Amino acid sequence: MDFVSQELGELWDYVSGPELWINIGEAVLKAIAILFVAMIIIRVGNKIINRLFETRAHSPLRITERREITIKKLIKNALKYTVYFLAFITVLDGAFNLPIKSLLAGAGVAGIAIGFGAQNLVRDIISGFFIIFEDQFSVGDYVRVANAEGFVEEIGMRTTKIESWTGEQHVLPNGNVTPVTNYSIHNGLAVVDINVPYENDVVTAEQIIDDTAKRLPDHYEEIVKVPEIIGVQSLETSHYVIRVIAETLPSYQWAGARIIRKEVKEVLYKQGIQIPAPRLVMYSRNQEPTSLEIDRERDR
């Protein structure tokens, strides 16, 4: 009991003494100083990266803006992860005097075991590099990936962030980014079906639509070329369908289709061509026969 009491007394003297708290204070101040230096290095590094890409913009070796933004963000992320990792190691070694070499040696042995459980992490990182170097898509592209559709907000080393047009942000591991449909690489194709009542002549309706289509590229930059009338697409119960297609800017095919519908509807309405409505003819079982019906029965 005396031994235990003596040890507890020495422990209490050490804990309540000034030496321990001075050492802890010095370690915390060193850690704060190291993290502050790391933040400065990252900020300066980001400015240097921005300056390098601004200088590259005037060089003969040009890359697309969308790819430039993607590579710039990737380099910034890699810089941030590297600097913070080195800062963490420096805090453990320089501030808290922990045996880093022994920890790293142990981590190397443990890393083999952890690696089997981190296969998804490795797959995500490798997939991220292939996405960037193969230029599958870049920041700002409109894509459909797995269950997400929207604009690419960021491509990281492990995840890809996609913002839908309604504002939701989807964070997808790069290993799950498959299959990919990119709407921002080539020009889009707007497909519009226009319903015209059978009472109206096909040639007249097509001429009105064609005259309207010729004016659209001059008024709307989304539409690249004059829309083309394909012809009568189908025959329905109360109307026939005229299909119109138009080449648009990348990822603007839906906006182009809305523009064509709006403009064609206004012109057809002014020309007396109404939008067809469903028709229903009703007969009453107790209805009195008309004179015309009586004459028809006599003719039979």
C-alpha positions in Angstrom: 0.0 0.0 0.0 2.8 2.4 0.8 4.3 1.7 -2.6 1.0 2.4 -4.4 0.5 5.6 -2.3 4.0 6.8 -3.2 3.5 6.2 -6.9 0.2 8.0 -6.9 1.7 10.9 -5.0 4.5 11.2 -7.6 2.0 11.0 -10.4 -0.1 13.7 -8.9 3.0 15.9 -8.3 3.9 15.5 -12.0 0.4 16.2 -13.3 -0.1 19.3 -11.1 3.4 20.5 -11.6 4.3 23.2 -14.1 6.7 21.1 -16.2 4.0 19.0 -17.8 1.8 21.9 -18.7 4.8 23.8 -20.1 5.6 20.9 -22.4 2.0 20.5 -23.5 1.8 24.2 -24.2 5.0 24.2 -26.2 3.8 21.1 -28.2 0.4 22.8 -28.9 2.1 26.0 -30.1 4.4 24.1 -32.3 1.5 22.1 -33.8 -0.4 25.4 -34.4 2.6 26.9 -36.0 3.2 23.9 -38.3 -0.5 23.9 -39.4 -0.3 27.7 -40.0 2.7 27.2 -42.2 1.0 24.4 -44.1 -2.0 26.6 -44.8 0.3 29.3 -46.1 2.1 26.8 -48.4 -1.2 25.6 -49.8 -2.5 29.2 -50.4 0.8 30.2 -52.1 0.8 26.9 -54.1 -2.7 27.5 -55.3 -1.7 31.0 -56.5 1.3 29.6 -58.3 -0.9 26.9 -60.0 -3.3 29.6 -61.1 -0.5 31.7 -62.5 1.0 28.7 -64.4 -2.4 27.9 -66.0 -2.8 31.6 -66.9 0.6 31.6 -68.5 -0.2 28.4 -70.4 -3.3 30.0 -71.9 -1.0 32.2 -74.0 1.3 29.3 -75.1 0.9 27.4 -78.4 0.1 24.2 -76.5 -3.6 24.7 -75.7 -6.1 22.5 -74.0 -9.8 22.9 -73.7 -11.1 25.1 -70.9 -13.2 22.3 -69.3 -10.1 20.0 -69.2 -8.0 22.8 -67.8 -10.4 23.4 -64.9 -10.4 19.7 -64.1 -6.7 19.3 -64.1 -6.2 22.5 -62.1 -8.6 21.2 -59.3 -6.9 17.8 -59.3 -3.5 19.4 -58.8 -4.8 21.6 -56.0 -6.3 18.7 -54.2 -3.1 16.6 -54.6 -1.1 19.6 -53.1 -3.5 20.0 -50.2 -3.4 16.2 -49.3 0.4 16.1 -49.6 1.0 19.2 -47.5 -1.4 18.2 -44.8 0.0 14.7 -44.6 3.6 16.1 -44.2 2.3 18.6 -41.6 0.7 15.7 -39.7 4.0 13.8 -39.7 5.9 16.9 -38.6 3.5 17.6 -35.7 3.9 14.0 -34.4 7.7 14.2 -34.7 8.6 17.8 -34.0 5.8 18.8 -31.6 5.0 15.6 -29.6 8.4 13.8 -30.1 6.8 10.5 -31.2 9.0 7.9 -32.8 7.9 8.4 -36.4 10.3 5.8 -37.9 8.8 3.1 -35.7 5.3 4.2 -36.5 6.0 4.2 -40.2 7.6 0.8 -40.0 4.6 -0.5 -38.1 2.3 1.2 -40.5 4.1 -0.5 -43.4 3.4 -3.9 -41.9 -0.2 -3.0 -41.0 -0.7 -1.4 -44.4 -0.5 -4.8 -46.0 -3.4 -6.0 -43.9 -5.3 -2.8 -44.3 -4.7 -2.9 -48.1 -7.0 -5.9 -48.4 -9.8 -4.0 -46.8 -9.1 -0.8 -48.8 -9.5 -2.3 -52.3 -12.4 0.0 -53.0 -10.3 3.0 -52.0 -7.5 2.0 -54.4 -10.1 1.3 -57.1 -11.7 4.7 -56.7 -8.3 6.5 -56.9 -7.2 4.6 -60.0 -10.6 5.2 -61.7 -10.3 8.9 -61.0 -7.0 9.1 -62.8 -8.4 7.2 -65.8 -11.4 9.6 -65.9 -9.1 12.6 -66.1 -6.5 11.3 -68.4 -9.0 9.7 -70.8 -11.1 12.9 -70.7 -14.3 10.9 -70.1 -15.8 14.1 -68.7 -14.6 17.3 -67.1 -15.8 20.0 -64.6 -18.8 21.8 -66.1 -19.9 19.0 -68.3 -23.6 17.8 -68.2 -23.5 14.0 -67.6 -25.7 11.1 -66.6 -23.8 8.7 -64.4 -25.4 5.7 -62.6 -28.4 7.2 -60.8 -27.2 10.8 -61.0 -27.7 13.4 -63.7 -26.4 17.0 -63.8 -23.4 19.2 -64.1 -20.0 18.0 -62.9 -19.0 20.1 -60.0 -15.7 18.5 -59.0 -13.5 15.5 -59.9 -11.4 14.5 -56.9 -8.9 11.7 -56.3 -11.6 9.5 -54.8 -15.0 11.0 -55.5 -16.9 12.9 -58.2 -19.5 15.5 -57.3 -22.4 16.1 -59.6 -25.0 18.8 -59.1 -28.4 18.1 -60.5 -30.4 20.9 -62.2 -32.7 21.0 -59.1 -29.8 21.8 -56.8 -29.0 18.4 -55.2 -25.4 17.4 -55.0 -24.5 13.7 -55.7 -21.2 12.4 -54.4 -20.1 9.3 -56.2 -17.0 7.1 -55.7 -15.0 7.2 -58.9 -15.1 3.4 -59.0 -18.9 3.6 -59.4 -18.9 6.2 -62.1 -20.1 3.8 -64.8 -21.6 3.9 -67.3 -21.2 7.6 -68.3 -23.3 9.6 -70.8 -21.7 12.9 -71.6 -24.0 15.5 -73.2 -21.3 18.2 -73.4 -18.9 16.7 -76.0 -20.9 17.0 -79.2 -23.8 19.2 -80.4 -27.2 18.0 -79.3 -30.2 17.1 -81.4 -33.6 18.5 -80.4 -36.5 16.3 -81.5 -40.0 17.9 -81.5 -43.3 16.3 -82.5 -46.0 18.7 -83.6 -49.6 17.6 -83.6 -51.8 19.0 -86.4 -55.6 18.3 -86.9 -56.6 16.3 -89.9 -58.7 19.3 -91.1 -55.5 21.1 -92.0 -53.4 20.3 -95.1 -50.1 18.7 -94.5 -48.2 20.8 -97.1 -49.6 24.0 -95.7 -48.7 23.1 -92.1 -45.2 22.0 -93.1 -44.7 25.3 -95.0 -45.7 27.3 -92.0 -43.4 25.3 -89.7 -40.5 25.6 -92.2 -40.9 29.4 -92.5 -40.8 29.7 -88.7 -37.8 27.4 -88.3 -35.7 29.5 -90.7 -35.9 32.4 -88.3 -34.9 30.6 -85.2 -31.0 30.4 -85.5 -30.9 34.2 -85.8 -32.9 34.8 -82.6 -31.7 31.9 -80.4 -28.0 31.1 -80.0 -28.9 27.6 -78.6 -30.0 26.5 -82.0 -27.0 26.0 -84.3 -28.7 25.2 -87.7 -32.0 25.7 -89.2 -34.4 23.1 -87.9 -35.3 20.4 -90.4 -38.8 18.9 -91.1 -38.5 15.1 -91.3 -42.2 14.7 -92.3 -45.3 13.0 -91.0 -44.1 10.8 -88.1 -47.4 9.1 -87.3 -51.2 9.1 -87.8 -53.2 9.4 -84.6 -56.9 9.2 -83.8 -57.6 12.9 -84.3 -54.4 14.3 -85.7 -51.2 13.6 -87.6 -47.7 14.2 -86.2 -45.0 16.3 -88.0 -41.5 15.7 -86.6 -38.9 18.5 -86.5 -35.2 18.1 -85.6 -32.7 20.8 -84.9 -29.0 20.8 -84.1 -28.2 22.7 -80.8 -25.2 23.6 -78.7 -24.0 20.7 -76.4 -26.5 19.9 -73.6 -29.0 22.5 -75.0 -31.2 20.0 -76.9 -34.0 20.3 -74.3 -33.9 24.1 -74.3 -33.9 24.0 -78.2 -37.0 21.7 -78.2 -38.8 24.1 -75.8 -38.0 27.0 -78.1 -39.3 25.3 -81.2 -42.6 24.2 -79.5 -43.2 27.8 -78.3 -42.5 29.5 -81.6 -44.3 27.0 -83.8 -47.3 27.0 -81.5 -47.7 30.8 -81.7 -47.4 30.8 -85.5 -49.8 27.9 -86.0 -52.3 29.6 -83.7 -52.1 32.9 -85.7 -52.6 30.9 -89.0 -55.8 29.4 -87.7 -54.3 25.9 -87.0 -55.5 24.8 -83.5 -53.8 22.3 -81.3 -55.9 19.1 -81.7 -58.0 18.1 -78.7 -59.4 14.6 -78.0 -62.8 14.1 -79.6 -65.7 12.1 -78.2 -69.0 11.5 -80.0 -71.9 10.5 -77.7 -75.3 9.0 -78.6 -78.3 8.7 -76.4 -80.3 5.5 -76.4 -83.6 7.5 -76.1 -82.7 10.1 -78.6 -85.5 10.8 -81.2 -84.3 10.0 -84.8 -83.8 13.0 -87.1 -85.4 13.4 -90.5 -82.1 12.7 -92.1 -81.9 9.4 -90.3 -85.5 8.5 -91.4 -84.6 9.2 -95.0 -81.6 7.0 -94.8 -83.7 4.1 -93.4 -86.2 4.6 -96.3 -83.4 4.5 -98.9 -82.3 1.1 -97.5 
